[in-house]
């Protein structure tokens, strides 16, 4: 049967190997198609057929067009369906909207930050952007306060060097798209569409290899029992090490009660916010974001202290001040403009595997809206040291 991998011809295979290829595809989330009439087997990356919108918005229209063309050409090679998007209308269909925006930085410095909307629950592209760290330091994540119906990722670059922007941003955007679409799935050579390069290399060297084989006939490889057992032991030990790989993760959720006030038509919500370490390593210094929508209709209260008061009014335990505080001196102004309230522990904190910490006694007050409008409270947690960002399993939602 003829074998095609990511639309590249890989020659022929015996019919009895089809079941093994089918099993491999199922285990690795690859696409498999068998055309018995044409005697053809097709294997494709899990990226094949994904729908991605690309929006490039710098201050130079020509650069926008060139970057968009480069990104489109690269992603199309993966079998991704790419469309450009320049306006801000709501997108309802697709797998991802990836956007590049740029602004002039002061001086010669450059930086990049990454934004995402609530439909992109967890994204960690810091490692992928580390290849740019010398020239383009990573400044962190932020939430995008908009309502596209699909996941939205935005790369915000501060840079005055248009040549650098034109050269590096297509690669940066491509990395972000691949990381977002693949998620926690470890990419294979087939996913990255480079497997055929090895085949090309083997074809180029095949003739000389054949000549070498003719000069030096191959010999059967003999292996004694001791060597065989040693190989088995090494393989078993490698599997144990792989199973013990450090994996940071957490389950995050609200536990809450909604209390309506019939006289004022306001709603009071009493909530606790829990973070349970379900991985196998300590989680360090969680930074929590409560995102309100609409931001001017929801107020937050409870035992969270302003940063300048955290040492004076916090609970005092054996190790000093305890509790939670808002992040940054301008935390309130940012919250009013974005709807995002960021908090952190007053002291350094860690969560051992299997343990849970919580923010208790949260109080949200929701003002009445128009009929059929919705108020939503979302929770996110960022562990910068583990490069892990997660959203809560549930959210608080009230429809008027």
C-alpha positions as CSV (number, residue, x, y, z in Angstrom):
1,X,0.0,0.0,0.0
2,X,1.1,3.6,-0.7
3,X,2.0,5.6,2.5
4,X,1.6,9.4,2.7
5,X,2.7,11.3,5.8
6,X,1.6,15.0,5.9
7,X,1.0,14.7,2.1
8,X,4.6,13.6,1.5
9,X,5.1,10.3,-0.4
10,X,6.8,7.8,1.8
11,X,6.8,4.9,-0.7
12,X,4.9,1.6,0.0
13,X,4.3,-0.5,3.0
14,X,3.0,-4.1,3.5
15,X,-0.8,-4.4,4.1
16,X,-0.3,-6.2,7.5
17,X,1.5,-3.0,8.9
18,X,-1.7,-0.9,8.6
19,X,-3.0,-2.0,11.9
20,X,0.2,-1.0,13.7
21,X,0.2,2.5,12.0
22,X,-3.5,2.9,12.9
23,X,-2.7,2.1,16.6
24,X,0.2,4.5,16.6
25,X,-2.0,7.3,15.3
26,X,-4.6,6.7,17.9
27,X,-2.1,6.7,20.7
28,X,-0.4,9.9,19.5
29,X,-3.4,11.9,18.5
30,X,-2.5,11.8,14.7
31,X,-5.0,11.7,11.9
32,X,-5.4,8.4,10.0
33,X,-7.2,7.7,6.8
34,X,-7.3,4.4,4.8
35,X,-8.4,4.5,1.2
36,X,-8.8,0.8,0.3
37,X,-9.9,1.5,-3.3
38,X,-6.7,3.5,-4.0
39,X,-4.6,1.2,-1.7
40,X,-3.4,4.3,0.1
41,X,-2.7,5.1,3.8
42,X,-2.6,8.7,4.9
43,X,-1.2,9.9,8.2
44,X,-1.4,13.5,9.3
45,X,-0.5,15.7,12.2
46,X,-3.2,16.6,14.8
47,X,-2.7,20.2,13.5
48,X,-4.1,19.3,10.1
49,X,-7.4,21.0,9.5
50,X,-7.2,23.5,12.4
51,X,-8.7,26.9,11.7
52,X,-6.5,29.9,12.7
53,X,-7.1,33.6,12.3
54,X,-4.0,35.8,12.0
55,X,-4.2,39.5,12.8
56,X,-1.0,41.7,12.5
57,X,-1.3,45.3,13.7
58,X,1.9,47.2,13.7
59,X,2.3,50.9,12.8
60,X,3.6,49.9,9.3
61,X,1.1,48.5,6.8
62,X,3.8,47.0,4.6
63,X,5.4,45.2,7.5
64,X,1.9,44.0,8.5
65,X,1.4,42.4,5.1
66,X,4.9,40.8,5.0
67,X,4.6,39.3,8.5
68,X,1.1,38.0,7.8
69,X,2.3,36.4,4.5
70,X,5.3,34.7,6.2
71,X,3.1,33.3,9.1
72,X,0.5,32.1,6.7
73,X,3.0,30.3,4.5
74,X,4.6,28.5,7.5
75,X,1.3,27.5,9.1
76,X,-0.2,26.3,5.9
77,X,2.7,23.8,5.6
78,X,1.3,22.2,8.8
79,X,-2.1,21.7,7.1
80,X,-3.6,24.6,9.2
81,X,-6.3,26.6,7.5
82,X,-5.2,30.2,7.9
83,X,-7.2,33.4,7.4
84,X,-6.2,37.0,8.0
85,X,-8.2,39.3,10.3
86,X,-7.7,43.0,10.4
87,X,-11.0,44.3,11.9
88,X,-12.2,43.8,15.5
89,X,-15.5,42.1,14.7
90,X,-16.4,39.1,16.9
91,X,-15.1,35.8,15.5
92,X,-17.5,32.9,16.1
93,X,-15.8,29.9,14.4
94,X,-12.3,28.6,14.5
95,X,-9.7,27.1,16.8
96,X,-7.5,30.2,17.5
97,X,-7.2,33.9,16.9
98,X,-3.5,34.9,17.1
99,X,-2.7,38.6,17.1
100,X,0.5,40.7,16.9
101,X,0.5,44.3,18.2
102,X,3.5,46.5,18.5
103,X,4.3,49.8,20.1
104,X,7.4,51.9,20.3
105,X,9.5,51.4,23.4
106,X,11.4,54.1,25.2
107,X,15.1,53.9,24.3
108,X,16.5,50.9,22.6
109,X,14.9,48.3,24.9
110,X,12.6,45.6,23.6
111,X,10.0,43.3,25.4
112,X,7.1,41.0,24.8
113,X,4.1,40.1,26.8
114,X,1.3,37.7,26.0
115,X,-2.5,38.2,26.4
116,X,-5.3,35.7,26.3
117,X,-9.1,35.7,26.7
118,X,-11.2,33.6,29.0
119,X,-11.7,30.9,26.3
120,X,-7.9,30.2,26.3
121,X,-7.9,28.6,29.7
122,X,-4.3,27.8,30.2
123,X,-1.3,28.9,28.0
124,X,2.4,28.7,28.8
125,X,4.5,30.1,25.9
126,X,7.3,31.5,28.1
127,X,9.6,28.5,27.4
128,X,9.0,28.9,23.7
129,X,9.8,32.6,23.8
130,X,13.0,32.0,25.8
131,X,15.0,31.8,22.5
132,X,14.4,35.5,22.2
133,X,15.3,36.3,25.8
134,X,18.5,38.2,25.1
135,X,17.0,40.5,22.6
136,X,13.3,40.3,23.6
137,X,12.7,39.8,27.4
138,X,9.4,38.2,28.4
139,X,7.3,40.5,30.6
140,X,4.4,38.2,31.6
141,X,0.8,37.4,30.8
142,X,-2.4,39.5,30.9
143,X,-6.1,38.8,30.3
144,X,-7.8,40.3,27.3
145,X,-11.2,41.8,28.2
146,X,-13.2,40.9,25.1
147,X,-15.7,38.3,24.0
148,X,-14.6,36.4,20.9
149,X,-16.2,33.0,20.7
150,X,-12.9,31.3,20.1
151,X,-9.5,31.3,22.0
152,X,-7.6,34.5,21.5
153,X,-3.9,35.0,22.0
154,X,-2.2,38.3,21.6
155,X,1.6,39.0,21.4
156,X,2.4,42.6,22.5
157,X,5.8,43.7,21.4
158,X,7.5,46.9,22.4
159,X,10.2,47.6,19.9
160,X,11.5,50.5,17.7
161,X,13.5,48.3,15.4
162,X,11.2,47.5,12.4
163,X,13.9,45.2,10.9
164,X,13.9,43.1,14.0
165,X,10.1,43.0,14.1
166,X,10.0,41.8,10.5
167,X,12.6,39.1,11.0
168,X,11.6,37.7,14.4
169,X,7.9,38.2,14.9
170,X,6.8,35.6,12.3
171,X,8.8,32.9,14.2
172,X,7.4,34.2,17.5
173,X,3.8,34.0,16.2
174,X,4.4,30.5,14.8
175,X,5.7,29.2,18.1
176,X,2.7,30.7,19.9
177,X,0.2,29.1,17.5
178,X,1.9,25.6,17.7
179,X,2.2,25.7,21.5
180,X,-1.5,26.8,21.9
181,X,-2.9,24.2,19.5
182,X,-0.8,21.3,20.8
183,X,-1.3,22.3,24.4
184,X,0.2,19.8,26.8
185,X,0.7,17.3,24.1
186,X,4.4,16.7,23.5
187,X,5.0,17.4,19.8
188,X,6.5,14.7,17.6
189,X,8.5,15.0,14.4
190,X,5.3,14.2,12.6
191,X,3.4,17.1,14.3
192,X,6.1,19.5,13.4
193,X,6.1,18.3,9.8
194,X,9.9,17.8,9.6
195,X,9.8,14.0,9.4
196,X,10.1,14.1,5.6
197,X,13.4,16.0,5.9
198,X,15.0,12.8,7.4
199,X,13.6,10.9,4.5
200,X,15.1,13.4,2.0
201,X,18.4,13.1,3.8
202,X,18.3,9.3,3.6
203,X,17.5,9.4,-0.1
204,X,20.5,11.6,-0.7
205,X,22.9,9.2,1.1
206,X,21.1,6.1,0.0
207,X,23.3,5.5,-3.0
208,X,26.6,5.7,-1.2
209,X,25.2,3.6,1.6
210,X,24.3,0.9,-0.9
211,X,27.8,0.9,-2.3
212,X,29.2,0.6,1.2
213,X,26.9,-2.3,1.9
214,X,28.2,-4.0,-1.2
215,X,31.8,-3.7,-0.2
216,X,31.1,-4.7,3.4
217,X,28.4,-7.4,3.7
218,X,26.4,-7.0,6.9
219,X,26.8,-9.5,9.7
220,X,24.2,-10.9,12.0
221,X,24.3,-9.1,15.4
222,X,24.9,-11.6,18.2
223,X,24.0,-10.7,21.8
224,X,24.6,-12.9,24.8
225,X,22.2,-13.3,27.7
226,X,24.0,-10.9,30.0
227,X,24.0,-8.0,27.5
228,X,20.3,-8.6,26.8
229,X,19.4,-8.5,30.5
230,X,21.5,-5.3,30.9
231,X,19.6,-3.7,28.1
232,X,16.3,-4.7,29.6
233,X,17.3,-3.2,32.9
234,X,18.4,0.1,31.4
235,X,15.1,0.3,29.6
236,X,13.1,-0.4,32.7
237,X,15.1,2.2,34.7
238,X,14.4,4.7,32.0
239,X,10.7,4.1,32.2
240,X,10.8,4.6,36.0
241,X,12.7,7.9,35.6
242,X,10.1,9.0,33.0
243,X,7.2,8.1,35.3
244,X,8.8,10.1,38.1
245,X,9.2,13.2,35.9
246,X,8.2,16.4,37.8
247,X,4.7,17.5,36.8
248,X,3.3,20.6,38.3
249,X,-0.5,20.9,38.2
250,X,-3.4,22.0,40.4
251,X,-7.2,21.8,40.6
252,X,-8.8,25.2,41.2
253,X,-12.4,26.0,42.1
254,X,-14.9,28.3,43.8
255,X,-17.2,27.2,46.6
256,X,-19.9,29.9,46.9
257,X,-23.4,30.8,47.9
258,X,-25.6,33.4,46.1
259,X,-27.8,35.6,48.4
260,X,-30.3,37.8,46.6
261,X,-31.5,41.1,48.2
262,X,-35.1,41.6,47.1
263,X,-35.2,45.2,48.2
264,X,-32.2,46.5,46.3
265,X,-32.2,43.8,43.6
266,X,-28.5,43.3,44.3
267,X,-26.9,39.9,44.8
268,X,-24.4,39.1,47.5
269,X,-22.0,36.2,46.9
270,X,-20.0,34.6,49.7
271,X,-17.2,32.4,48.3
272,X,-14.0,30.5,49.1
273,X,-11.4,30.0,46.4
274,X,-9.4,26.7,46.7
275,X,-6.1,25.6,45.1
276,X,-5.3,21.9,45.4
277,X,-1.9,20.7,44.3
278,X,-2.6,17.6,42.1
279,X,0.9,17.4,40.7
280,X,4.0,15.8,42.2
281,X,6.1,18.9,43.0
282,X,5.7,21.9,45.3
283,X,3.8,24.8,43.9
284,X,5.3,28.1,44.8
285,X,3.8,31.6,45.5
286,X,0.5,31.5,43.6
287,X,-0.7,34.7,42.1
288,X,-4.5,34.9,41.8
289,X,-6.6,36.9,39.5
290,X,-10.4,37.4,39.9
291,X,-11.8,38.7,36.7
292,X,-15.2,40.6,36.8
293,X,-17.5,41.1,33.9
294,X,-18.8,43.8,33.7
295,X,-16.2,45.4,35.8
296,X,-18.3,48.4,36.9
297,X,-21.1,46.2,38.2
298,X,-19.3,43.8,40.6
299,X,-17.4,44.8,43.8
300,X,-15.1,42.6,45.8
301,X,-14.7,42.5,49.6
302,X,-13.4,40.2,52.3
303,X,-10.1,39.8,54.1
304,X,-7.8,40.9,51.3
305,X,-5.6,43.9,52.3
306,X,-4.1,46.7,50.3
307,X,-0.4,46.2,49.9
308,X,0.6,49.2,52.1
309,X,-1.5,47.9,55.0
310,X,-0.6,44.2,54.8
311,X,2.1,44.2,57.5
312,X,0.0,46.3,59.9
313,X,-3.4,44.6,59.7
314,X,-2.5,41.0,58.7
315,X,-3.0,38.0,60.9
316,X,0.2,37.2,62.9
317,X,1.3,33.6,63.0
318,X,4.4,31.8,64.2
319,X,6.2,32.8,61.0
320,X,5.0,36.4,60.8
321,X,2.3,38.0,58.8
322,X,-0.3,35.8,57.1
323,X,-3.1,36.3,54.6
324,X,-3.6,37.8,51.2
325,X,-3.0,41.2,49.7
326,X,-3.7,43.0,46.5
327,X,-0.7,43.3,44.0
328,X,0.8,46.7,43.1
329,X,0.2,50.2,44.4
330,X,-2.2,51.0,41.5
331,X,-4.2,47.7,42.0
332,X,-7.5,49.5,42.4
333,X,-7.2,51.7,39.3
334,X,-6.2,48.7,37.2
335,X,-9.2,46.7,38.6
336,X,-11.6,49.5,37.7
337,X,-10.3,49.7,34.1
338,X,-9.8,46.0,33.4
339,X,-12.0,44.2,35.9
340,X,-9.0,42.1,37.1
341,X,-8.2,42.0,40.8
342,X,-4.7,40.4,41.4
343,X,-3.8,39.1,44.8
344,X,-0.9,37.3,46.4
345,X,0.1,35.8,49.7
346,X,1.6,38.3,52.2
347,X,4.5,36.0,52.8
348,X,6.1,33.5,50.5
349,X,4.0,30.3,50.3
350,X,4.2,26.9,48.8
351,X,1.7,24.1,48.3
352,X,3.0,20.5,48.8
353,X,1.6,17.7,46.5
354,X,-1.8,16.7,47.7
355,X,-2.3,19.8,49.9
356,X,-4.8,22.6,49.5
357,X,-4.7,26.3,50.3
358,X,-7.7,28.7,50.0
359,X,-8.7,32.3,50.0
360,X,-11.6,32.3,52.4
361,X,-14.3,34.8,53.2
362,X,-14.5,36.4,49.7
363,X,-17.6,38.7,49.3
364,X,-18.8,39.8,45.9
365,X,-21.6,42.3,45.4
366,X,-23.4,42.3,42.0
367,X,-25.4,45.3,40.8
368,X,-28.5,44.6,38.8
369,X,-28.2,44.7,35.0
370,X,-30.6,44.8,32.1
371,X,-32.8,41.8,31.3
372,X,-30.9,38.8,29.8
373,X,-27.5,40.3,30.7
374,X,-24.9,38.3,32.5
375,X,-22.4,38.9,35.3
376,X,-19.5,36.6,35.5
377,X,-16.6,36.1,38.0
378,X,-13.6,34.0,36.8
379,X,-10.6,32.8,38.7
380,X,-7.1,32.3,37.4
381,X,-3.9,31.2,39.2
382,X,-0.3,31.9,38.0
383,X,2.7,30.0,39.3
384,X,5.6,31.9,37.7
385,X,8.4,29.7,39.1
386,X,6.8,26.6,37.5
387,X,5.7,28.5,34.4
388,X,2.2,27.2,35.0
389,X,-1.1,29.1,34.6
390,X,-4.5,27.6,35.2
391,X,-8.1,28.7,35.3
392,X,-10.7,27.6,37.8
393,X,-12.8,24.5,37.1
394,X,-16.0,26.6,37.7
395,X,-17.0,30.2,37.5
396,X,-19.7,32.3,39.2
397,X,-22.3,33.4,36.7
398,X,-25.6,35.3,37.3
399,X,-28.1,35.9,34.5
400,X,-30.6,38.7,35.0
